[in-house]
Each structure stands twice: as structure tokens, then as C-alpha cells.
Amino acid sequence: MHIDIQARGFHLTPPILGMVQQRIVSVLRARHEGIKRIVVRLGDINGPRGGEDKSCRIQISMPGNKDIFVEDVESDLYTAIFRAAERANRALTRRISRLRQHGIRGFIRKARARKRLPEQEVAGELP
């Protein structure tokens, strides 16, 4: 699992970098074998004007699936990181659950369809 962390609008300090890596790894540790790449973008939307403008956007790439995107905006950067990591965990859990459920149901549907087809259609001899 490769983690790419970038900051826009401010300098990425070692404490912030370490905290992001630790948080992402601890939250997504159980599902890391299915993850190809994680991209974390930290930003300061309004610059020095203040307000709820610290953002954390997480993109999770899984082979053979669409990417998962999660974003959180808060006044505190650390809160935005924590909340975005939790949301990414929930989104990844839902995606894996759907994939497992769809894979099993898809297999059952295909097996049932094969049983219903007459011998002629299976062999390719259509009337």
C-alpha cells in the first residue's frame, strides 16, 4: 500500500506528515491488502482569512474498482484528517461488502441461468 501525502496552501511539517501516516495506516490497516494506493491532499482553502477552511481529501485506489473519494472540511486540520480517515474507512467497508455480496449473488444468478437454459441454447443451436 503506497501512501502519497501532499499539502496545498501551507507547508507540510514532519509532525503533520507523521500524524497523517499513522492515522491512515491505523484506520485502514485491516483492509490494506485490497488497497493499491492512497492519496491524501491537505489544503488551506481560505488562506490566512480563517474560518472552516482546512480540508483533507482522501482517494483510495483498488485494482479493478472505481476509486473512493472522501473529503472533510473543518476549522482545525487535525479534526479534518481524523474525520476524513473515519469516513474513508466506512466507505471502504461498504465497498468491500458490496463487492463480496455482488460477487456471490452474481455467481448464483449465472448458475441458475445455466440450469434454466435448454440444451440447444447451451450448445449454441438456436431454433
MODELLER restraints for C-alpha pairs under 7 A, 6 or more apart:
rsr = mdl.restraints
at = mdl.atoms
rsr.add(forms.Gaussian(group=physical.xy_distance, feature=features.Distance(at['CA:1:A'], at['CA:32:A']), mean=6.39, stdev=0.5))
rsr.add(forms.Gaussian(group=physical.xy_distance, feature=features.Distance(at['CA:1:A'], at['CA:35:A']), mean=5.98, stdev=0.5))
rsr.add(forms.Gaussian(group=physical.xy_distance, feature=features.Distance(at['CA:1:A'], at['CA:36:A']), mean=5.32, stdev=0.5))
rsr.add(forms.Gaussian(group=physical.xy_distance, feature=features.Distance(at['CA:1:A'], at['CA:37:A']), mean=5.52, stdev=0.5))
rsr.add(forms.Gaussian(group=physical.xy_distance, feature=features.Distance(at['CA:2:A'], at['CA:36:A']), mean=6.67, stdev=0.5))
rsr.add(forms.Gaussian(group=physical.xy_distance, feature=features.Distance(at['CA:2:A'], at['CA:37:A']), mean=4.77, stdev=0.5))
rsr.add(forms.Gaussian(group=physical.xy_distance, feature=features.Distance(at['CA:2:A'], at['CA:38:A']), mean=6.13, stdev=0.5))
rsr.add(forms.Gaussian(group=physical.xy_distance, feature=features.Distance(at['CA:3:A'], at['CA:37:A']), mean=6.02, stdev=0.5))
rsr.add(forms.Gaussian(group=physical.xy_distance, feature=features.Distance(at['CA:3:A'], at['CA:38:A']), mean=4.76, stdev=0.5))
rsr.add(forms.Gaussian(group=physical.xy_distance, feature=features.Distance(at['CA:3:A'], at['CA:39:A']), mean=5.89, stdev=0.5))
rsr.add(forms.Gaussian(group=physical.xy_distance, feature=features.Distance(at['CA:4:A'], at['CA:38:A']), mean=6.20, stdev=0.5))
rsr.add(forms.Gaussian(group=physical.xy_distance, feature=features.Distance(at['CA:4:A'], at['CA:39:A']), mean=4.73, stdev=0.5))
rsr.add(forms.Gaussian(group=physical.xy_distance, feature=features.Distance(at['CA:4:A'], at['CA:40:A']), mean=6.06, stdev=0.5))
rsr.add(forms.Gaussian(group=physical.xy_distance, feature=features.Distance(at['CA:5:A'], at['CA:39:A']), mean=6.05, stdev=0.5))
rsr.add(forms.Gaussian(group=physical.xy_distance, feature=features.Distance(at['CA:5:A'], at['CA:40:A']), mean=4.72, stdev=0.5))
rsr.add(forms.Gaussian(group=physical.xy_distance, feature=features.Distance(at['CA:5:A'], at['CA:41:A']), mean=6.01, stdev=0.5))
rsr.add(forms.Gaussian(group=physical.xy_distance, feature=features.Distance(at['CA:6:A'], at['CA:40:A']), mean=6.38, stdev=0.5))
rsr.add(forms.Gaussian(group=physical.xy_distance, feature=features.Distance(at['CA:6:A'], at['CA:41:A']), mean=5.09, stdev=0.5))
rsr.add(forms.Gaussian(group=physical.xy_distance, feature=features.Distance(at['CA:6:A'], at['CA:42:A']), mean=6.19, stdev=0.5))
rsr.add(forms.Gaussian(group=physical.xy_distance, feature=features.Distance(at['CA:7:A'], at['CA:41:A']), mean=5.80, stdev=0.5))
rsr.add(forms.Gaussian(group=physical.xy_distance, feature=features.Distance(at['CA:7:A'], at['CA:42:A']), mean=4.57, stdev=0.5))
rsr.add(forms.Gaussian(group=physical.xy_distance, feature=features.Distance(at['CA:7:A'], at['CA:43:A']), mean=5.64, stdev=0.5))
rsr.add(forms.Gaussian(group=physical.xy_distance, feature=features.Distance(at['CA:8:A'], at['CA:42:A']), mean=6.14, stdev=0.5))
rsr.add(forms.Gaussian(group=physical.xy_distance, feature=features.Distance(at['CA:8:A'], at['CA:43:A']), mean=4.67, stdev=0.5))
rsr.add(forms.Gaussian(group=physical.xy_distance, feature=features.Distance(at['CA:8:A'], at['CA:44:A']), mean=6.59, stdev=0.5))
rsr.add(forms.Gaussian(group=physical.xy_distance, feature=features.Distance(at['CA:9:A'], at['CA:43:A']), mean=5.77, stdev=0.5))
rsr.add(forms.Gaussian(group=physical.xy_distance, feature=features.Distance(at['CA:9:A'], at['CA:44:A']), mean=5.18, stdev=0.5))
rsr.add(forms.Gaussian(group=physical.xy_distance, feature=features.Distance(at['CA:9:A'], at['CA:47:A']), mean=6.66, stdev=0.5))
rsr.add(forms.Gaussian(group=physical.xy_distance, feature=features.Distance(at['CA:10:A'], at['CA:44:A']), mean=6.71, stdev=0.5))
rsr.add(forms.Gaussian(group=physical.xy_distance, feature=features.Distance(at['CA:20:A'], at['CA:81:A']), mean=6.99, stdev=0.5))
rsr.add(forms.Gaussian(group=physical.xy_distance, feature=features.Distance(at['CA:24:A'], at['CA:85:A']), mean=6.14, stdev=0.5))
rsr.add(forms.Gaussian(group=physical.xy_distance, feature=features.Distance(at['CA:27:A'], at['CA:85:A']), mean=6.74, stdev=0.5))
rsr.add(forms.Gaussian(group=physical.xy_distance, feature=features.Distance(at['CA:27:A'], at['CA:89:A']), mean=6.44, stdev=0.5))
rsr.add(forms.Gaussian(group=physical.xy_distance, feature=features.Distance(at['CA:28:A'], at['CA:89:A']), mean=6.16, stdev=0.5))
rsr.add(forms.Gaussian(group=physical.xy_distance, feature=features.Distance(at['CA:34:A'], at['CA:62:A']), mean=6.18, stdev=0.5))
rsr.add(forms.Gaussian(group=physical.xy_distance, feature=features.Distance(at['CA:35:A'], at['CA:60:A']), mean=6.94, stdev=0.5))
rsr.add(forms.Gaussian(group=physical.xy_distance, feature=features.Distance(at['CA:35:A'], at['CA:61:A']), mean=6.09, stdev=0.5))
rsr.add(forms.Gaussian(group=physical.xy_distance, feature=features.Distance(at['CA:35:A'], at['CA:62:A']), mean=4.86, stdev=0.5))
rsr.add(forms.Gaussian(group=physical.xy_distance, feature=features.Distance(at['CA:36:A'], at['CA:61:A']), mean=5.51, stdev=0.5))
rsr.add(forms.Gaussian(group=physical.xy_distance, feature=features.Distance(at['CA:36:A'], at['CA:62:A']), mean=5.18, stdev=0.5))
rsr.add(forms.Gaussian(group=physical.xy_distance, feature=features.Distance(at['CA:36:A'], at['CA:63:A']), mean=6.38, stdev=0.5))
rsr.add(forms.Gaussian(group=physical.xy_distance, feature=features.Distance(at['CA:37:A'], at['CA:60:A']), mean=6.00, stdev=0.5))
rsr.add(forms.Gaussian(group=physical.xy_distance, feature=features.Distance(at['CA:37:A'], at['CA:61:A']), mean=5.08, stdev=0.5))
rsr.add(forms.Gaussian(group=physical.xy_distance, feature=features.Distance(at['CA:38:A'], at['CA:58:A']), mean=6.95, stdev=0.5))
rsr.add(forms.Gaussian(group=physical.xy_distance, feature=features.Distance(at['CA:38:A'], at['CA:59:A']), mean=5.64, stdev=0.5))
rsr.add(forms.Gaussian(group=physical.xy_distance, feature=features.Distance(at['CA:38:A'], at['CA:60:A']), mean=4.65, stdev=0.5))
rsr.add(forms.Gaussian(group=physical.xy_distance, feature=features.Distance(at['CA:38:A'], at['CA:61:A']), mean=6.26, stdev=0.5))
rsr.add(forms.Gaussian(group=physical.xy_distance, feature=features.Distance(at['CA:39:A'], at['CA:58:A']), mean=5.69, stdev=0.5))
rsr.add(forms.Gaussian(group=physical.xy_distance, feature=features.Distance(at['CA:39:A'], at['CA:59:A']), mean=5.03, stdev=0.5))
rsr.add(forms.Gaussian(group=physical.xy_distance, feature=features.Distance(at['CA:39:A'], at['CA:60:A']), mean=6.58, stdev=0.5))
rsr.add(forms.Gaussian(group=physical.xy_distance, feature=features.Distance(at['CA:40:A'], at['CA:56:A']), mean=6.89, stdev=0.5))
rsr.add(forms.Gaussian(group=physical.xy_distance, feature=features.Distance(at['CA:40:A'], at['CA:57:A']), mean=5.69, stdev=0.5))
rsr.add(forms.Gaussian(group=physical.xy_distance, feature=features.Distance(at['CA:40:A'], at['CA:58:A']), mean=4.62, stdev=0.5))
rsr.add(forms.Gaussian(group=physical.xy_distance, feature=features.Distance(at['CA:40:A'], at['CA:59:A']), mean=6.52, stdev=0.5))
rsr.add(forms.Gaussian(group=physical.xy_distance, feature=features.Distance(at['CA:41:A'], at['CA:56:A']), mean=5.74, stdev=0.5))
rsr.add(forms.Gaussian(group=physical.xy_distance, feature=features.Distance(at['CA:41:A'], at['CA:57:A']), mean=5.08, stdev=0.5))
rsr.add(forms.Gaussian(group=physical.xy_distance, feature=features.Distance(at['CA:41:A'], at['CA:58:A']), mean=6.51, stdev=0.5))
rsr.add(forms.Gaussian(group=physical.xy_distance, feature=features.Distance(at['CA:42:A'], at['CA:55:A']), mean=5.64, stdev=0.5))
rsr.add(forms.Gaussian(group=physical.xy_distance, feature=features.Distance(at['CA:42:A'], at['CA:56:A']), mean=4.65, stdev=0.5))
rsr.add(forms.Gaussian(group=physical.xy_distance, feature=features.Distance(at['CA:42:A'], at['CA:57:A']), mean=6.49, stdev=0.5))
rsr.add(forms.Gaussian(group=physical.xy_distance, feature=features.Distance(at['CA:43:A'], at['CA:54:A']), mean=5.73, stdev=0.5))
rsr.add(forms.Gaussian(group=physical.xy_distance, feature=features.Distance(at['CA:43:A'], at['CA:55:A']), mean=5.03, stdev=0.5))
rsr.add(forms.Gaussian(group=physical.xy_distance, feature=features.Distance(at['CA:43:A'], at['CA:56:A']), mean=6.54, stdev=0.5))
rsr.add(forms.Gaussian(group=physical.xy_distance, feature=features.Distance(at['CA:44:A'], at['CA:53:A']), mean=5.71, stdev=0.5))
rsr.add(forms.Gaussian(group=physical.xy_distance, feature=features.Distance(at['CA:44:A'], at['CA:54:A']), mean=4.75, stdev=0.5))
rsr.add(forms.Gaussian(group=physical.xy_distance, feature=features.Distance(at['CA:44:A'], at['CA:55:A']), mean=6.38, stdev=0.5))
rsr.add(forms.Gaussian(group=physical.xy_distance, feature=features.Distance(at['CA:45:A'], at['CA:53:A']), mean=4.96, stdev=0.5))
rsr.add(forms.Gaussian(group=physical.xy_distance, feature=features.Distance(at['CA:45:A'], at['CA:54:A']), mean=6.25, stdev=0.5))
rsr.add(forms.Gaussian(group=physical.xy_distance, feature=features.Distance(at['CA:46:A'], at['CA:53:A']), mean=5.74, stdev=0.5))
rsr.add(forms.Gaussian(group=physical.xy_distance, feature=features.Distance(at['CA:51:A'], at['CA:75:A']), mean=5.75, stdev=0.5))
rsr.add(forms.Gaussian(group=physical.xy_distance, feature=features.Distance(at['CA:52:A'], at['CA:73:A']), mean=6.50, stdev=0.5))
rsr.add(forms.Gaussian(group=physical.xy_distance, feature=features.Distance(at['CA:52:A'], at['CA:74:A']), mean=4.75, stdev=0.5))
rsr.add(forms.Gaussian(group=physical.xy_distance, feature=features.Distance(at['CA:52:A'], at['CA:75:A']), mean=3.85, stdev=0.5))
rsr.add(forms.Gaussian(group=physical.xy_distance, feature=features.Distance(at['CA:53:A'], at['CA:73:A']), mean=6.08, stdev=0.5))
rsr.add(forms.Gaussian(group=physical.xy_distance, feature=features.Distance(at['CA:53:A'], at['CA:74:A']), mean=5.93, stdev=0.5))
rsr.add(forms.Gaussian(group=physical.xy_distance, feature=features.Distance(at['CA:53:A'], at['CA:75:A']), mean=5.61, stdev=0.5))
rsr.add(forms.Gaussian(group=physical.xy_distance, feature=features.Distance(at['CA:54:A'], at['CA:73:A']), mean=5.49, stdev=0.5))
rsr.add(forms.Gaussian(group=physical.xy_distance, feature=features.Distance(at['CA:54:A'], at['CA:74:A']), mean=5.33, stdev=0.5))
rsr.add(forms.Gaussian(group=physical.xy_distance, feature=features.Distance(at['CA:54:A'], at['CA:75:A']), mean=5.65, stdev=0.5))
rsr.add(forms.Gaussian(group=physical.xy_distance, feature=features.Distance(at['CA:54:A'], at['CA:76:A']), mean=6.26, stdev=0.5))
rsr.add(forms.Gaussian(group=physical.xy_distance, feature=features.Distance(at['CA:54:A'], at['CA:77:A']), mean=5.23, stdev=0.5))
rsr.add(forms.Gaussian(group=physical.xy_distance, feature=features.Distance(at['CA:54:A'], at['CA:80:A']), mean=6.86, stdev=0.5))
rsr.add(forms.Gaussian(group=physical.xy_distance, feature=features.Distance(at['CA:55:A'], at['CA:72:A']), mean=5.66, stdev=0.5))
rsr.add(forms.Gaussian(group=physical.xy_distance, feature=features.Distance(at['CA:55:A'], at['CA:73:A']), mean=4.32, stdev=0.5))
rsr.add(forms.Gaussian(group=physical.xy_distance, feature=features.Distance(at['CA:55:A'], at['CA:74:A']), mean=6.46, stdev=0.5))
rsr.add(forms.Gaussian(group=physical.xy_distance, feature=features.Distance(at['CA:55:A'], at['CA:77:A']), mean=6.83, stdev=0.5))
rsr.add(forms.Gaussian(group=physical.xy_distance, feature=features.Distance(at['CA:55:A'], at['CA:80:A']), mean=6.12, stdev=0.5))
rsr.add(forms.Gaussian(group=physical.xy_distance, feature=features.Distance(at['CA:56:A'], at['CA:71:A']), mean=5.63, stdev=0.5))
rsr.add(forms.Gaussian(group=physical.xy_distance, feature=features.Distance(at['CA:56:A'], at['CA:72:A']), mean=5.49, stdev=0.5))
rsr.add(forms.Gaussian(group=physical.xy_distance, feature=features.Distance(at['CA:56:A'], at['CA:73:A']), mean=6.58, stdev=0.5))
rsr.add(forms.Gaussian(group=physical.xy_distance, feature=features.Distance(at['CA:56:A'], at['CA:80:A']), mean=5.74, stdev=0.5))
rsr.add(forms.Gaussian(group=physical.xy_distance, feature=features.Distance(at['CA:56:A'], at['CA:81:A']), mean=5.59, stdev=0.5))
rsr.add(forms.Gaussian(group=physical.xy_distance, feature=features.Distance(at['CA:56:A'], at['CA:84:A']), mean=6.39, stdev=0.5))
rsr.add(forms.Gaussian(group=physical.xy_distance, feature=features.Distance(at['CA:57:A'], at['CA:70:A']), mean=5.68, stdev=0.5))
rsr.add(forms.Gaussian(group=physical.xy_distance, feature=features.Distance(at['CA:57:A'], at['CA:71:A']), mean=4.21, stdev=0.5))
rsr.add(forms.Gaussian(group=physical.xy_distance, feature=features.Distance(at['CA:57:A'], at['CA:72:A']), mean=6.57, stdev=0.5))
rsr.add(forms.Gaussian(group=physical.xy_distance, feature=features.Distance(at['CA:58:A'], at['CA:69:A']), mean=5.80, stdev=0.5))
rsr.add(forms.Gaussian(group=physical.xy_distance, feature=features.Distance(at['CA:58:A'], at['CA:70:A']), mean=5.21, stdev=0.5))
rsr.add(forms.Gaussian(group=physical.xy_distance, feature=features.Distance(at['CA:58:A'], at['CA:71:A']), mean=6.27, stdev=0.5))
rsr.add(forms.Gaussian(group=physical.xy_distance, feature=features.Distance(at['CA:58:A'], at['CA:84:A']), mean=7.00, stdev=0.5))
rsr.add(forms.Gaussian(group=physical.xy_distance, feature=features.Distance(at['CA:59:A'], at['CA:67:A']), mean=6.56, stdev=0.5))
rsr.add(forms.Gaussian(group=physical.xy_distance, feature=features.Distance(at['CA:59:A'], at['CA:68:A']), mean=5.53, stdev=0.5))
rsr.add(forms.Gaussian(group=physical.xy_distance, feature=features.Distance(at['CA:59:A'], at['CA:69:A']), mean=4.63, stdev=0.5))
rsr.add(forms.Gaussian(group=physical.xy_distance, feature=features.Distance(at['CA:59:A'], at['CA:70:A']), mean=6.56, stdev=0.5))
rsr.add(forms.Gaussian(group=physical.xy_distance, feature=features.Distance(at['CA:60:A'], at['CA:67:A']), mean=5.57, stdev=0.5))
rsr.add(forms.Gaussian(group=physical.xy_distance, feature=features.Distance(at['CA:60:A'], at['CA:68:A']), mean=5.04, stdev=0.5))
rsr.add(forms.Gaussian(group=physical.xy_distance, feature=features.Distance(at['CA:60:A'], at['CA:69:A']), mean=6.64, stdev=0.5))
rsr.add(forms.Gaussian(group=physical.xy_distance, feature=features.Distance(at['CA:61:A'], at['CA:67:A']), mean=4.78, stdev=0.5))
rsr.add(forms.Gaussian(group=physical.xy_distance, feature=features.Distance(at['CA:61:A'], at['CA:68:A']), mean=6.69, stdev=0.5))
rsr.add(forms.Gaussian(group=physical.xy_distance, feature=features.Distance(at['CA:70:A'], at['CA:84:A']), mean=6.30, stdev=0.5))
rsr.add(forms.Gaussian(group=physical.xy_distance, feature=features.Distance(at['CA:70:A'], at['CA:87:A']), mean=6.70, stdev=0.5))
rsr.add(forms.Gaussian(group=physical.xy_distance, feature=features.Distance(at['CA:70:A'], at['CA:88:A']), mean=5.89, stdev=0.5))
rsr.add(forms.Gaussian(group=physical.xy_distance, feature=features.Distance(at['CA:71:A'], at['CA:84:A']), mean=5.84, stdev=0.5))
rsr.add(forms.Gaussian(group=physical.xy_distance, feature=features.Distance(at['CA:72:A'], at['CA:80:A']), mean=5.44, stdev=0.5))
rsr.add(forms.Gaussian(group=physical.xy_distance, feature=features.Distance(at['CA:72:A'], at['CA:83:A']), mean=6.67, stdev=0.5))
rsr.add(forms.Gaussian(group=physical.xy_distance, feature=features.Distance(at['CA:72:A'], at['CA:84:A']), mean=5.31, stdev=0.5))
rsr.add(forms.Gaussian(group=physical.xy_distance, feature=features.Distance(at['CA:73:A'], at['CA:80:A']), mean=5.70, stdev=0.5))
rsr.add(forms.Gaussian(group=physical.xy_distance, feature=features.Distance(at['CA:74:A'], at['CA:80:A']), mean=5.28, stdev=0.5))
rsr.add(forms.Gaussian(group=physical.xy_distance, feature=features.Distance(at['CA:120:A'], at['CA:126:A']), mean=6.22, stdev=0.5))
